[in-house]
Amino acid sequence: MAATTTKSFLFLSLLVLSSTLTHSFLLSNYHTLFSLSHSLTSRVATLRSARGDYEGAARARKLAINLERGLGVGFYKFAWNVGWDYMKNYAWRDTMSFGTLGGLLSDLNELLGSLSELNRINSDAERVAWVSRNYKNALRVSKSLFSRLLKVFRQSGALRELVETLQKEVMEGGLLKDCLELGSDDLKGLLQVFKDIALQYASSAAPKTDL
């Protein structure tokens, strides 16, 4: 019992003293990330059901349910799993070079720019045409983004599993296309929060990196 208590106290102490990235991810941006993700996956499930894609709807609904758990008391389980994974595998080593970070930001900026363009279109017909024209490029950038993330989260654990799950649904399940068809606001907000996290990482890592 004492050993368990000591281990828990040590973990919480390390978590509090860990990097800006961990603190920001688990506290400042946690609710926004999960709220936007839950909204998107719920709407995707409804869209897929409406067009008869029940298998795809079930996958999206499962994602939404898992995300909904994370918005309530599931926060503590999520914080433990992801926090411990980060502390064990990433907190004490340089996991992201400035080259990788620059690539991540470049991919995010390209996707955000595309979503801003889509957001300015008012006509439903024009939005459908835009998605048809630009989807392949958005998918290409998303593939690049996931590839970079897997290089960062290269150790087995909660963080890598999360990236792999999203990668599979985007690349094979059509999640990105469905999100684009539904509108760009939630997806744009989600990417912006993620970009903020990457920028905070850059800010905290810069003093330790030789340029």
Salt bridges, closest charged atoms under 4 A:
ASP107 OD2 - ARG148 NE 2.82
GLU110 OE2 - ARG140 NH2 3.12
GLU164 OE2 - ARG160 NE 3.12
GLU169 OE2 - ARG48 NH1 2.92
GLU169 OE1 - ARG59 NE 2.93
ASP178 OD2 - ARG48 NE 2.68
ASP178 OD1 - ARG51 NH2 2.74
GLU181 OE1 - ARG51 NH1 3.74
ASP186 OD2 - ARG43 NH1 3.27
